Amino acid sequence: MPAKEKLTMLLTWDCRELENWQLFKSANKALVKDAQGNEVRYYPRELRFRFTISGETKYRLQRTPLEYETKLDREQFIKQLTFRLKRFKDLEMTDFIPVRAEMIGVPAELPYYERIYSIVFKVPNIPIEDRFALEVLDAEGNRVAKFPFFLM
């Protein structure tokens, strides 16, 4: 809540490769299949996301906001965000930094209540059973949001 303002954060996984994938579960096994019916064993090598941060609270979530202290105003706070992807496999954790993280939509120099980032990570072959979390970091490297995701 920079400057006592509420901000809404939303993350969308934006990978076309996933559009026709389906998860099949049975009593003892789960698997993911592509549009041709082939078993998918690895995540795509390029993971793309769309991150939206908004000063408008039109998205009515039934959660109490997490309070966060910063000396930055809302615009400075939003413009200085960075991102990190964490991969979890058993007890191991691997960090990835984006190959691209850019603000899209309204140019950064124009005042606006909402900002949208396009974020791209390149990853090695990662088994479909592994889990991820995309972290949003402030200008000082402190985590301000975490979005876990997985397929199985």
C-alpha positions as CSV (number, residue, x, y, z in Angstrom):
1,M,0.0,0.0,0.0
2,P,2.4,2.7,-1.1
3,A,1.2,6.1,0.1
4,K,-1.7,4.4,1.8
5,E,-3.1,3.4,-1.7
6,K,-4.4,0.0,-2.5
7,L,-2.9,-1.8,-5.5
8,T,-4.3,-4.8,-7.2
9,M,-1.8,-7.3,-8.8
10,L,-2.8,-9.9,-11.4
11,L,-0.7,-12.4,-13.3
12,T,-1.6,-14.3,-16.5
13,W,0.4,-17.1,-17.9
14,D,0.7,-16.2,-21.6
15,C,2.1,-19.2,-23.4
16,R,0.4,-20.3,-26.6
17,E,2.0,-23.7,-26.3
18,L,-0.3,-24.4,-23.4
19,E,-3.6,-23.4,-25.1
20,N,-4.6,-26.9,-26.1
21,W,-2.9,-28.9,-23.4
22,Q,-5.2,-31.0,-21.2
23,L,-4.6,-32.6,-17.8
24,F,-5.8,-36.2,-17.5
25,K,-6.0,-37.8,-14.0
26,S,-6.7,-41.3,-12.9
27,A,-6.5,-42.9,-9.5
28,N,-2.8,-43.5,-9.7
29,K,-1.5,-41.3,-12.5
30,A,-1.7,-37.8,-13.9
31,L,-0.5,-36.7,-17.3
32,V,-0.7,-33.7,-19.7
33,K,-1.4,-34.2,-23.4
34,D,-1.0,-31.7,-26.2
35,A,-3.6,-31.0,-29.0
36,Q,-2.4,-34.1,-31.0
37,G,-2.8,-36.4,-28.0
38,N,1.0,-36.7,-27.3
39,E,2.1,-36.8,-23.7
40,V,3.8,-33.6,-22.6
41,R,6.8,-34.2,-20.4
42,Y,8.4,-30.8,-20.1
43,Y,7.3,-27.2,-19.7
44,P,7.8,-24.9,-22.7
45,R,11.4,-23.6,-22.9
46,E,10.0,-20.0,-23.0
47,L,7.6,-19.0,-20.3
48,R,5.7,-15.8,-20.9
49,F,3.6,-13.8,-18.5
50,R,1.5,-10.7,-18.4
51,F,1.6,-8.9,-15.1
52,T,-0.9,-6.1,-14.3
53,I,-0.7,-3.7,-11.3
54,S,-3.5,-1.3,-10.9
55,G,-4.4,1.5,-8.5
56,E,-8.0,1.0,-9.4
57,T,-9.6,-1.7,-7.2
58,K,-12.3,-2.7,-9.5
59,Y,-11.2,-6.3,-9.0
60,R,-13.1,-7.1,-5.8
61,L,-11.2,-9.9,-4.1
62,Q,-12.3,-11.2,-0.7
63,R,-8.9,-10.6,0.8
64,T,-7.5,-8.1,3.3
65,P,-4.7,-6.2,1.6
66,L,-1.2,-7.0,2.6
67,E,0.4,-3.8,4.0
68,Y,3.7,-2.8,2.6
69,E,5.8,0.2,3.6
70,T,7.8,2.2,1.1
71,K,9.0,5.7,0.7
72,L,8.2,5.7,-3.0
73,D,5.0,7.1,-4.4
74,R,2.7,4.7,-6.4
75,E,4.2,5.6,-9.8
76,Q,7.8,5.2,-8.7
77,F,7.0,1.9,-6.9
78,I,5.2,0.4,-10.0
79,K,7.9,1.5,-12.5
80,Q,10.8,0.0,-10.4
81,L,9.3,-3.5,-10.0
82,T,11.4,-6.5,-11.1
83,F,10.6,-10.2,-11.4
84,R,12.1,-13.5,-10.6
85,L,11.0,-17.1,-11.4
86,K,11.6,-19.8,-8.9
87,R,11.4,-23.5,-9.8
88,F,10.8,-26.1,-7.1
89,K,11.7,-29.8,-7.5
90,D,11.5,-31.8,-4.3
91,L,13.7,-29.9,-1.9
92,E,15.7,-28.1,-4.6
93,M,15.0,-24.5,-5.8
94,T,16.4,-22.8,-8.9
95,D,16.0,-19.0,-9.7
96,F,15.6,-17.6,-13.2
97,I,15.8,-14.0,-14.1
98,P,13.8,-12.7,-17.1
99,V,15.3,-12.4,-20.5
100,R,12.8,-9.6,-21.1
101,A,10.6,-7.6,-18.8
102,E,9.0,-4.6,-20.3
103,M,6.1,-2.3,-19.7
104,I,3.5,-2.5,-22.4
105,G,0.5,-0.4,-23.1
106,V,0.5,3.2,-21.9
107,P,4.1,4.6,-22.1
108,A,5.8,4.9,-18.7
109,E,6.3,8.7,-19.0
110,L,2.5,9.2,-19.1
111,P,0.7,9.2,-15.7
112,Y,-1.8,6.3,-15.5
113,Y,-3.5,4.3,-12.8
114,E,-2.5,0.9,-14.3
115,R,0.7,-0.6,-15.7
116,I,1.1,-3.9,-17.6
117,Y,4.4,-5.8,-17.9
118,S,5.3,-8.5,-20.4
119,I,7.8,-10.9,-18.9
120,V,9.7,-13.7,-20.6
121,F,11.9,-16.4,-19.0
122,K,14.0,-18.9,-20.9
123,V,14.3,-22.2,-19.0
124,P,16.0,-25.6,-19.7
125,N,13.9,-28.8,-20.0
126,I,11.9,-28.8,-16.8
127,P,9.8,-31.8,-16.0
128,I,6.0,-31.2,-16.0
129,E,5.8,-32.4,-12.4
130,D,7.9,-29.4,-11.1
131,R,6.3,-26.3,-9.6
132,F,7.0,-22.6,-10.1
133,A,6.4,-19.3,-8.4
134,L,6.8,-15.9,-10.1
135,E,7.9,-13.3,-7.6
136,V,7.5,-9.6,-7.9
137,L,10.3,-7.6,-6.3
138,D,10.5,-3.9,-5.3
139,A,13.4,-1.6,-6.1
140,E,15.4,-2.9,-3.2
141,G,14.8,-6.6,-4.0
142,N,12.2,-7.3,-1.4
143,R,9.4,-9.6,-2.5
144,V,6.0,-7.8,-2.7
145,A,4.0,-10.6,-4.4
146,K,4.3,-14.3,-5.2
147,F,2.2,-16.2,-7.8
148,P,2.6,-20.0,-7.5
149,F,1.7,-22.1,-10.5
150,F,2.0,-25.7,-11.7
151,L,0.4,-28.1,-14.2
152,M,0.2,-31.3,-12.2
